[in-house]
Amino acid sequence: MCITAALSAFQGTHPLTGRQIAHVMGFGGASWLERPERETEENVEGALDAIGLKPGMTAAEIGAGTGYVSLRMAQRVGPNGKVYATDLQRPMLDVLRQNAAKAGVRNVETILGGEADPKLPAGQIDLIILVDVYHEFSQPQKMLAGIRAALKPDGRLVQLEYRKEDPAVPILLDHKMSVAEARTEVEAEGFKLAQVIESLPRQHILIYTKAPAGK
């Protein structure tokens, strides 16, 4: 299965890697985020196990869509924790709130983000996750600056991306990233790649810490 025409347009290239920036998935693709086979294909629960979410954490998902990941994060951080779920599209956030209400999840706050600003509170987030979404950022440098500002000094950025290195992964090429591409682009904006986890069926898990200022 691969993403259809709703995801096919380009929005330019990244200045460091020359990577084609993919078009943002429209609301018409929302059902793909909730497909029944998603857990088998992506092992979302396994990914959340691997990144070390703990009760009481303040976390965020950028590009949260319908909340498939955010709601699972909220259950893990528990009632003393909080998850900010941001997206560019109001209809996605409307569905996310509906899904949260159905699941009885009350510790998720939705935020309408911008193309150059995640609009997260400064210095308050323990962990920010990007699930198959960084490659769609039309202004990745500015978004990473906003992410860095939102993280606590010891906060972590987690990036999941479909493996470009594996041609068998059935996703359009512009919706995949290699470890080398991701590292080059993200580290240039004040992060340090701390860990690469390859336990998922189709995706890299890349975990970054904040690099010291000026490095």
C-alpha positions in Angstrom: 0.0 0.0 0.0 1.3 3.5 -0.7 0.1 7.0 -0.1 -2.1 8.3 -2.9 -2.2 11.5 -4.9 -3.3 13.6 -1.9 0.3 13.3 -0.8 2.2 13.6 -4.1 3.1 17.2 -4.7 6.5 18.8 -3.9 7.2 22.0 -2.0 10.8 22.6 -3.0 14.1 21.2 -1.7 16.1 21.3 1.5 19.2 23.5 1.1 21.6 21.1 2.8 20.6 17.8 1.4 18.7 18.6 -1.8 15.8 16.4 -0.5 12.4 17.0 -2.1 10.0 18.4 0.5 6.8 16.5 0.4 3.3 18.1 0.3 1.3 18.0 3.5 -1.3 15.2 3.6 -4.7 16.8 3.3 -7.7 16.0 5.5 -8.9 13.7 2.8 -6.2 11.3 3.9 -7.3 11.2 7.5 -8.7 7.7 7.2 -5.2 6.4 6.3 -4.0 7.6 9.7 -6.7 5.4 11.4 -6.4 2.4 9.1 -6.9 -1.0 10.9 -3.5 -2.3 9.7 -1.5 0.6 11.0 -0.4 -1.1 14.2 0.9 -4.1 12.2 2.6 -2.0 9.6 4.2 0.5 12.0 4.1 -1.0 15.6 3.2 2.4 17.1 2.9 0.9 20.6 6.4 -0.6 20.2 7.7 2.9 19.1 6.2 4.5 22.2 7.8 1.7 24.3 11.2 2.5 22.8 11.2 6.3 23.4 10.7 6.2 27.1 7.5 8.0 27.8 6.9 8.1 31.5 3.9 9.1 33.8 3.9 12.8 34.5 5.8 13.9 31.4 4.8 16.9 29.3 5.0 15.7 25.7 3.9 17.0 22.3 3.2 15.6 18.8 3.6 17.9 15.8 1.5 16.9 12.9 -0.8 15.0 15.1 -3.5 14.5 12.5 -6.5 12.6 14.0 -4.6 11.8 17.2 -3.7 8.1 16.6 -0.3 8.6 18.3 -1.2 11.6 20.6 -4.0 9.7 22.4 -1.7 6.7 23.1 0.9 9.1 24.4 -1.6 10.7 26.7 -2.5 7.4 28.2 1.2 6.7 28.9 1.9 10.1 30.6 -1.2 9.7 32.7 -3.4 12.2 34.4 -0.5 14.0 35.9 1.1 14.4 32.5 0.0 16.3 29.4 0.2 16.0 25.6 0.1 19.0 23.2 -1.2 17.9 19.8 -0.5 20.3 17.0 -1.6 20.3 13.4 -1.9 22.7 10.5 -5.4 21.7 9.7 -8.5 22.6 11.8 -10.5 19.6 10.5 -7.8 17.2 11.7 -7.9 18.8 15.2 -11.7 18.6 15.2 -11.5 14.8 14.6 -8.7 14.5 17.2 -10.9 16.1 19.9 -13.8 13.9 18.9 -11.5 10.8 19.2 -10.2 12.0 22.6 -13.7 12.5 23.9 -14.7 9.0 22.8 -11.7 7.5 24.4 -12.2 9.5 27.6 -8.8 11.1 27.3 -8.7 14.5 29.0 -5.0 15.4 29.1 -4.5 16.4 25.5 -4.5 20.0 24.4 -4.9 20.8 20.7 -2.9 23.6 19.0 -3.4 25.0 15.5 0.3 25.2 14.4 1.9 27.2 11.7 4.2 26.2 8.8 7.1 28.0 10.5 6.1 27.7 14.2 4.8 24.8 16.2 3.3 27.3 18.6 4.3 25.2 21.7 5.0 26.8 25.1 8.7 27.7 25.5 10.9 25.5 27.6 8.1 23.3 28.9 8.3 20.1 26.9 10.1 16.9 27.9 9.6 15.1 24.6 8.4 16.1 21.1 7.6 13.5 18.5 7.4 13.8 14.8 5.7 10.7 13.2 6.3 10.6 9.5 5.9 14.4 9.3 9.2 16.2 9.3 9.7 15.5 5.6 6.6 17.6 5.0 7.8 20.7 6.8 7.9 23.5 4.2 10.2 25.6 6.5 12.1 22.9 8.4 14.8 25.2 9.8 12.2 27.5 11.4 10.2 24.6 12.7 13.2 23.0 14.3 14.1 26.4 15.9 10.6 26.4 17.4 10.9 22.8 18.6 14.3 23.5 20.2 12.8 26.6 22.0 9.9 24.5 23.3 12.0 21.7 24.8 13.4 21.7 28.3 17.2 21.8 28.5 17.2 18.0 28.8 14.3 17.5 26.5 14.4 15.1 23.5 13.2 15.3 19.9 12.0 12.0 18.4 11.7 11.6 14.7 10.1 8.6 12.9 10.6 8.3 9.2 10.0 5.6 6.7 13.4 4.1 5.6 14.6 5.5 2.4 17.4 3.0 2.5 14.9 0.2 2.0 13.2 0.1 -1.4 10.8 -2.6 -0.2 9.0 -0.1 2.1 5.8 0.7 0.1 5.8 4.5 0.5 6.4 7.2 -2.0 10.0 8.2 -2.1 9.5 11.8 -1.1 7.8 10.5 2.1 10.9 8.5 3.1 14.1 9.8 4.7 17.5 8.2 5.2 19.3 8.4 8.6 22.1 10.5 6.9 19.6 13.0 5.5 17.7 13.4 8.8 20.9 13.8 10.8 22.4 16.4 8.4 19.2 18.5 8.5 18.3 18.3 12.2 21.8 18.5 13.7 22.4 21.7 11.7 19.6 23.4 13.7 21.0 22.8 17.2 20.4 19.1 17.9 22.6 16.1 18.4 21.6 12.6 17.2 21.8 10.5 20.4 20.3 7.2 19.3 19.0 5.3 16.2 16.5 2.5 16.9 15.7 0.1 14.1 13.1 -2.1 15.8 10.1 -1.0 13.7 8.9 -2.8 10.6 9.3 0.2 8.2 10.6 3.2 10.1 13.7 4.6 11.7 13.4 6.0 15.2 15.8 8.9 15.6 16.3 10.4 19.1 18.0 13.8 19.4 19.0 15.9 22.4 19.6 19.7 22.4 23.2 20.5 21.4 24.9 23.2 23.6 24.3 26.7 22.4 26.7 27.7 19.6 27.6 24.1 18.6 
